[in-house]
Amino acid sequence: MTSKFRAFLANTLPSISLILLLFFLFSNGKAQAQSKKNSFITIINPVRIAPYTIDSAKSIEAQYFEVEKRNLPATWLLSYDVIDNKDSVETIKKFDKAQELGILMEVSSASAKAAGIKYNKTDSWHRASSIFLPGYSQEDRIKLIDSVFEKFKEEFDYYPASVGAWWIDSFSLDYMSKKYKITANLNVSDQAGTDGYHVWGTYWSTPYYPSKINAAFPAGLPSDLDHNYFEQLLRLYTDRDFGQITIGLEGDFPAHFYKDNFSTQLSIAQDLVSEGKVQFSTMKNFATIYMDRYKKLSPEVLLESSDILGGTKRIYWFQSPKYRVGIIHDFRDNRTQIVDLRAYFQDFQEPFYVSPNKQYDLFSIVPPIIDSKIEPDLKITLDTGYLINSDNSSITFEKGKLTFDEEGIKLHGINLRVDSRILSSGLVKINSESIYPSQKYAYSSDGYVFTDFKPKIPFALKYRGSPLIIYLGIILATILFSIVLTIAKKKNKKYFKFAIVVLAIGLVSYFIFRTNRPLYVSQSEIDALFVLKNLDRGKVLLYEKDCLRCSWESKHKPAAMEGRKDYVERFSGKDIVYSLDFVLAKNPDEARQILKKNNASYIYLTKYEDYIEAISFNPSDVGIEKVYENANAAIYKVR
């Protein structure tokens, strides 16, 4: 987070210490018996030394004071810089035995140097490509992990069971699980863009076992509310069978920060525990209890709540290892709508599983079938009548009932109205009796692979000269070559045959080269293309750009990196237009005129490793607004 954002949090209430983060759990070894208290509050404090940290040891000591005086257990996730700081380590070694120590898997210049890798230095330490493991190659991720685990063991004489960060990729989690036997990981819950970290569509605020190829799949709070809101949130997540919530505060603030809201909220949590239905637990202990109860399969969960801020709506979230659905019932008109639906495809690979993230921002987006945040009008409307009640796997209404099972949603006596666009991707099957999300994505983890034989003028050449001059040059060269062939044929047939053979060899070599060099479109980009397909009609402007010298870690070269983007028309069903002028526009007004000239309704950008297409000006100055963005693509709509 930026210093400015941290200072803002310090003066607000729920955000400062209610960090809605998710446990990822890994089954290793035997679990202990389950406690009688059936819901849990886990205090987790990530500790780093940031550029603005005044005195790490004093900050840790002040935060620990608030925990110790209440005799509470907590988990402290320590970054490499903290473990490498003598004063901080001495303070931590004085903790009581109820405290658990783990690793905060953030990358700094010091941790990169210790691991013997090049640090991804950007304009700020908190950028996703700098601070998170997915910003580095798989080989470098292993070096970073090994280095910090060995440093931890050097100081504390054991390997920890718990790790965490705002995001840790599935490759790194799998490696740590196998080599270091970690049993719990902490990642951020759904957020649309805080600090540039976009994680959306995960198992919503509930612990789960992660997929080995996508950590977002199972195998923002308001900032101006009072303590009562915080207490209501605690009760919402713990007032159910095997409920759990994570609270905590990062340990890099000045020492006096921990006397105010953090202290108050620990007391609120302590009062809730004193009622006898909730207990405190460290990450390691909760993971043990969780694995004993659920073995190796994440449970199905139905969460429900009325609007904590007041209002006439009640929200339901049901999630299983195969799908997630969000349903809103409005008491004013008894209207019920499905506003969010996602399938957890077990073959959908995390976009930065192989390819390192070279972007400033982090994107881990579960492909939407329905996402009212992106398309407010894209919903399924259910004719339910008034709400009666609900249980762990169903909701009963005046006109019928919804039941949730492992495969999908069953409709009993309830009619529905479906927007035809929802069916266009083929990711869900809907009839009068059921709604079943698909179990496999439309394309495998290899994405869409193809070859393109058409000749293409490189962007580097077009950038340096007028396209008209380049094409005239090609035409003149062709005419000149034809003249030479004609003269050679008349004067010496031997030279003519030689020239023909050379030309034939050249053409054959080109086609062999193209055939043996397939291009690909990632699953993540296909997700964006499905979103583009569902948008209103209009022409799509593409950058007439490539990066022929860019390197890539993926199996095949990204088609966008090669500048071959005709697939956008095929997937989206929309007309496309390539534009070099828009890429080279000198000011926002010129860019606006180019959009108008091309009659463009959308701009479609691609992003793969070092090749990142971006808008050169403030979007509002160009008259556009972002509609959707994920790891490999962004869509802007022309206003």
N, C-alpha and C positions, 0 to 999 in steps of 0.2 A: 504494500500500500504506500501511497505517497505521504510525505510528512503532513501536507495540508489536510488530507483525508483523515489521518490519524488524529490530528488536533481537533477536527470536527467531531469525531467519535467521542473524544474525551469529554465533550460538553453535552452529549446526548445520553439517552438512557438505555433502551434495549439493545442497541447495536454494540455498545461498549463491551458487554460481557456475555451476551447471548450470541454465541457463534453457532449458527445452525449448520453443523457439519455432520457428515455421515461416517459411520463405521464400515469398513470393508473387513471381512473376517476370513481367516484362513485356518482350515482344519489341520491342526498338528498336535498329535499326542492325545492323552486322555483328558476328559473334562471332569470337573468336580460336580457334586450334587447341586441341584438348583436351590437357591434360597427361598424361604417362605415369602419374603417380601418380593412382590412380583413385578415391580417397575423400578426404573433406575435413573439416577441423575449422575452423569459423568462429568467431572470437572477436568478440563484439559487446557493447559496453558502452553501455547507455543512460545518458545523463547529464542530470540535471535539478537544479534548485535547489529542494529541498523545505523546508517550514517548519523541519525539524530540521537542515538542512545547516549546518555550522559555518563552513566556509571552502571554497567550491567550488573555487577554484584549487588549494589544497593537496590536496584530495581527488583531483582530476584528475591532479595531478603525481605523487602517491603511486601511483595505479593505473597510470599510464603507465610509471613506473619499473619495475614488475614485468614489463611487456610488453617494454620496450626492452632490459632487461638480458639477455633471452633472444633478442633479435633477431627478434621475432615480428610479423607483420602483424595488425592488428585494425581493426574498424570502430567508430567512436565516433558514436553518434546523439545529437545535441545539441538540447535543448529551446530554445524561444525565449528563456527567461530566461537560459540559459547563453550563448547567442549575444549577448545584450544586456548581459552582464557583462564589463566591461573586463578585469579580472584573469584571468578564466577564458579569454577569447579570447587574451590574450597567452601564456598557458601552452600552449594548444592549438596556436598558431602555431609553437611550438618542436618539435612532433612531427616525427619523421623521415618520409621519403617513403613508407614502407611502410604508414603509417596512412591509413585512409579516413575521411573525415568525411561524415556524413549528418545527417538531421533526425529528432528524436524528436517525433512529432506529438501532443504533449499540449497541452491548453489550460490556461492559467493566467489569473489576473486581469490580469496585465501583457500577455500575448499578445492577450487579448480587447480590451483597451483600445487596443493598437497597431493592431488590425484594425478598430476602430470599431464593435464589436458589444457587446451586453450579456452579461456573464459570468454563467453559471448558478451562482450562489453557493448552496452547500448547507452542511450541518454539517461537511463535511470536503472538502479539496481533491481527494482521490482518488476521490470518487464518480463513477460512470460518466457521469452527466448533466453533470457539471462538466468532467471532464478529457478526455473523448474526443470526437472530431468528431461522431459520430452524435447527441450530445446537442444539436446545433444544427441549424437549418434548412439546407437545401441552399445557400441564398444566403449564409448566414453561414459555412458550411464553406469556400466558395470564398474569402471574405474572409480567413479565418484562414490558409488555405493560402498564398494570395498574399503575405500579410504576412510569414510566417516565411521563405518562399523568398527574398523580396526582401531580408530582413534577413540571411540567410545569404550571399547574393551580395554585399551591401554589405561584409561582413567578410572574405570569402574569395575574392571575384572570380569565382565560378562557381556554377552550380546543382549540387546533389549528385545522385547517381544512386540513392542508397539512402535509405529512410525506414523508420520503424517506430513501433510503440506496442503496448500490450497488445491494442488492437483499432482498426483503421481500416476504415471501411465501404467497400463496393464503389463507391459514387458518388464518394467522395473519391479512391479509388485510380485510377479511370478518368480523373478530371479531372487528377490529377498525372501520370499516364502520358502523356496527350495533350499537356498544356501544358509540362510540365517534363522529359519523357522519362525518368522514373525507370525503373530496370530491376529493382529488388529492394525488397521490403517485408518487414518482420518483424512477425509477429503471434504471439500466444500459441498454443501447442498445446492439445489437449484439457485442460480443467480444469473441475471440477464446481462451483466456487464460491469459489476463493481471492480474497480481497478483494472479494467480491461480483461477480466476473467469471465468467460461466457460458458457456463455449465448449465445445460438445460435438458430436462426430460429424464433425469435419473430416478432411481427408486426414492420416492419423495420422503425425505426426512425420516427414513427408517433404515436400520442396519440391514446389510445383505452381503451375500457372497458374490464377489465380482467375477465376470467372465475373464478368461485368460487372454482374450484378444481385444477386449474393450472394457476399460474400468468403469465406464458409465452405465454398463448393462449389468444386471444381476446374473451367475452360472447357474430477500431484502426486507428486510424488515423496515417499517417506518421508523424514523429517527427522532420523533418529537413527542413520544408518548411517555406515560408515567410508570411507576413501579407496579401498579395494578395490572397493566398490560403484560408486563413481564411475568407476573404470577399466573395470569390466565394462560399464557403460553406454556408454562411449566405444567399446569394441570391438564391442558389439552393433550400433551404428548405422554403424560404418565398415568392419566386416569383411564386406563384400559389394560387388558391382559398383556403382560410383558411389554409395557411401554418403556420408552427410553428417550432421553434428551441429553444433548451435550451443551454445556455452558463453559465459558472460560474467557480469558483475556490474554492477548499477546504480552510477552514479558520484556518488551523493549521500551516501555514508557518510563518517564521519570518516576521516582519512588513515590511521590505524593499522590499519583493517580490512583493508587490502589486503596486509598482510605475512603473514597467516596462511593460511587456507583457499584464498583466491584465488591466492596465490602457489604453494601446494602443488599445486593442481589444474592450473595452467598448466604446471608441471614434469611432471606426469603426462602431459598432452597432448603435451608436447614429446618425452617419451621414446617415446610411441607413434609420433610422426612419424619419429623416428630409425630406426625399424624399416624404413622405406622404402616402406610401403604407403599412407601417409596424408600429406597435405600441408595446411598452413594456407592459408587464402584469405580475403580480405575479401568482404563482401557483393557488391560490384560485380564483382569478378573471378569469383566463383563463379557469379553470374548469367550472365556472358558465356559461361563454359564450359558451363553447363547448357543455355543456349539454342542453343549450337552443336550439342550432342548431341541434344536433344529437340525442336528447332525450336519449334513453337507448340502442341504437345500434351503434356500431363502424362503421364509413363510409368506403365505398370502395375507395381505393386511387391508382392512377397510378403515380408513380414517374419516371422521365426520366432525363438522363444527358449524355452528351458526357464526355469523359475522361478529368477531370479537369487538369490532369498532361500532357495532350497531348496524341496523339495516334489516332487510326482509329476506335475505337469502341464506340457504344452507348448502354447504359444499360437501361433497363426498369424493374421496380418492380411494380407488381400489387398485392395488398393485400386486402382481404375482411375478414369478421369474419369466413369464412370457409376455406380459403386457402391463400397461398402466392406463387408467381412465379417470378423467375428472368430470364430475356431474354437478350441476348447479340447479337447485330448485328454488324458485322465487314464490314466496307466500302471497305476494300481491295478486298475481294472476294465475297461480298454480302451474306455471310453465316450467318444464324441466328440459334441460339441454345438456348434451355431451359437448364439452368445450375443449377437451384435451384427450387425445388417444394416440398411444405409441406402442409399437410392438418391440420387444427386446429380441431382435434377431441374433441368434447365436453365431451367425456367420458374418456379422457386420464388424469389420475391423476398425479399431481406433485409428483416426487419421494420422496420428503421430507415433503409431506403433513401430514403424520402420523409418519413415521419413522424419527427420528432426524438424521441430517447429522453429522457423526463422522469423516469425512475426512478433511484433511487440505484444500482441494480445494472445490469450489462450482461448481455444474453442474446442469444447467437447459437447456436441449436440446430438441427442438421440433423434433420429429422423421422425418428423411428425406425420401422422395420418390426419389428425386434427390438432391445430394449435391456434386458439383464438387470439393469442398475443400477436401472431403473424397475420392471420386473416380473421378478423372479428366476425365476419359473416359466415365463415365456414364451420357449420355445426350440424349436429343431428338433433332434431327437436322431437321430444317424446310427449305423447298425449297421455298424461298420467292422472290428471285430477289432483286433488290435495294429497299431501304427504301424511302417512299414518305412522309408520315406525320403521326401524331397521335393526338388523343383527349383524353378525360378523361376516356374512356372505350374501346378504340380500337387502333390498329396500322395498317396502310395501307402500303402495299408493291406493287411492280411491278406485282406479280403473284396472289395477293389476299389480304386477310385481316384477322387479328386476332381480335376477340371481347371477352371482359371479362364480365361475368355476375356473379351472386351470386353463382352459382353452379360450374362453371369452365370456360374453354377456348373453344371457338368455332372457327373452321377453315373454312374459306371461300375460296375455290380454292387453298388451300395450301397443298401440300403433305408433309408427315413427315416420318422420319426413326427413329424407336424406338428400343433401346437395350432391348432384351427380359428379362433381369434381372430386369428391372424397373417394369414389370408386375408380377414378382414372389411373391411379398409380398401380393398382392391382395388389396393394398391401393389406387389404381387408376384404372379407366376404360378409355381405349383409343381406338378410332376408327378413321376412315378417316375424320370424321366431328367434333370430340370433344375430349377434355381431361378433365375428371371429377374426381377429388380426392374424395376418400370415405369420408363419414360423420361420420363413426364410426371406431374405431380402431379394429384391428383383434381380440383383447381380451378385456374384460371388465376391469374396474378399480381393480378388484380382481386379475387380471393377470391369469396365467395358474396354476391351482390347481390340484394336483394329489397325490396319495399315492404310496409308494414304499415298497414292502414286503421283498426285498432281504436283508439277513443279511450283516452286514458291520463291519469291524474291525475299531475301532476308531483311528483317527490320533495320539492321545496322546499315545496310545499303540504302534503303528508302529514307532513313533518317538523315543521311548526308546529301541526298539529292532528290530533286523533284521526281515523283513517280512517272510523270509524263516523259521526262528526259530519259529515265531508265527504260521505259517501254520502247521509246524511239530508238534507243541504243540497241535493244534486243532485236527490233525489227531490221535495223540497218545491218547488224551483224549477221542476221539470217539471210538477208539479201546478198551481202558480200560473200557469205559461204556458198550460196547457190551459184553465184557468178563464177567463183573459183572452181566449183565442181563442173560447171558447164564447159569452161575453158579446158580443164584437165581432160574431160571426156573427148573433146575435139582434138586435142594435141597429143595426148598420151593416155591410152585406156588403162595402162598399168597404174598410173598415179590415181586415176579415177576409182579403180577398184580398191586401191589401198585406202583412199579417203572414205569410201563406203564401208569398208571393214572396220575402220577406226570408229566411225559414227555408230555402226551396229554394236560394236563392243561397248561403247560408251552408254548406249541406251540400255543394253542388257545388264550392264554393271549397275546402272541406276536402279532398275527394277528389282534386281537381286538384293541390292542394298536396302531398298525400301521394304521389300518383303521380309527380310531378316531383321528389320528394326521396327517392331510393333510399337504402337503408342497406346496410352491408356487414359481412361477417365476414372477417377476414384469413386468409391461408393459415396463418400462424403459429397463430392461434386454432383453426383447423380441425384442425391437428396435435394440439393439446391435447384437442380433442373426440374424436379418434380414440383417444387414450390413455384418456380417460374411458370410452369405449365398451368397451374391453378389460378394464376393471376389473370386479370382482365386482358382482352385482346390488345395487341399493340406490337410495334416493331421493336426489336432488341438490338441495341448498338453494342458491338464487340470491339475491343482494342485490336487494331491491325498491328500486332506486336509479337515478338518472340524472344527467346534467349537461347541461341544455338550453342553458346559456350557454357551455359549453366550445367552444373553437375547435379546428379540426383541419386538418392539412396534406394528408391523404389525399384522393383523388379524391371519395370518398363519405364521408358521416358514419358512424362506427362504430355498429353497431346497439346495442352495449352502452352507449355513451354516451347513447343515446336511451332506454335502459332497456327495450328490447324484446329479450328473450332467450329467447323460445319455441323458437328454433332449437336451443338446447342439447338439448332433448328429441328433436328430429328427428335430430340428428347422433349423439347418444350412445345413443339407444334406451332411456334411463332416465327414470323419472318425475321431474318437477321440482316444486318448491314455492318460491314467492317469499316472502321474509320481510323485513319492515321492522323487526320487533321485534329480530331478531338484529343488524341494523345499528346499532340504538339501544341495545343492551344496556349496562347500567351497570357490570357486573362479570363476571368469568369464570363464576361460578356461575349467573348469570342466563342467560348465553349457552349454557351446558351444558343448562340446562333447556329452552331454546327448541329446541335440536337434538333433545332427547329428545321434546318435544311434537310436533315435526314428523316424527319417525321418520326423520331424515336420516342417511344413510350417508356422504355427501360434501358438501363445500362447493366451489362453483365460482366463482372470481373472475376478473374481466376487467381489462385494463390497456391504455389507448390514450392516448398523449400526456398531457394534463393530468388525464385521468380515470383514476384508479388505485384500484381496490378493494383493501382490505387487511384483515387480521385485527386488531382493536383491542387484543387481549391476547396474552400469551405463549401460543402454540399448546398447549403441554403443560398449561397451566392450564385450557384449554377442553376438553382431552381429544381433540385432533386432531393429526394429523401430515401434513406436506407429502408428497404423492406425486409431483407433477410441476409444473414451472414453466418457462415460456418467456417470450418478449417480451410476449405479449398475454394470457396466462392463467395461472392457478395452480389446482391441485387439492389439496384437503385431504381426508383420510379420517378419519372419526370412529372413535375407538378403542372 
